[in-house]
Amino acid sequence: MCQLGLVVAEFYGELAAEMEAQARENAARRDATVAETVRVPGVYDAPLAADRLARREGIDAVAVLGVVVSGDTDHDRVVAHAAARKLGDVGLTRDTPVTFGVQGPGMSGAEARERVEKGARAVTAAVDMVEELP
């Protein structure tokens, strides 16, 4: 059975909660267990939490969930790109799959609500990676 770490960025709390619920449901369907969950303020904060989870014995993969909504500046792109780059580094450094279930950048709150299934997809990708990698 695959043991997952889950990082939930809570900046958009209602959406994050929906994403987490779908991620947990999908984990159960995939015969995986969410062994540990770490909640962080926002997506930018996720790499440190993912790194800590990836270092823990018994965690096979980490799925990161969050939302980055566009505003009047390019801040959403800066945050999402920085987080994606650092989360990729965590996976390579720790030799542990780290999946990116983050919505955005470049979307509105309404568009983000329509895509809450992204949390479940991050779990699917994490389990697939664990099953595929020797």
Buried (B, 14 or more C-beta within 10 A) or exposed (E): EBBBBBBBBBBBEEBBBBBBEBBBEBBEEBEBBBBBBBBBEBBBBBBBBBBBBBEBEEBBBBBBBBBBBBEEEEBBBEBBEEBBEBBEBBBEEBEBBBBBBBBBBEBEEEBBBEBBBBBBBBBBBBBBBBEEEE
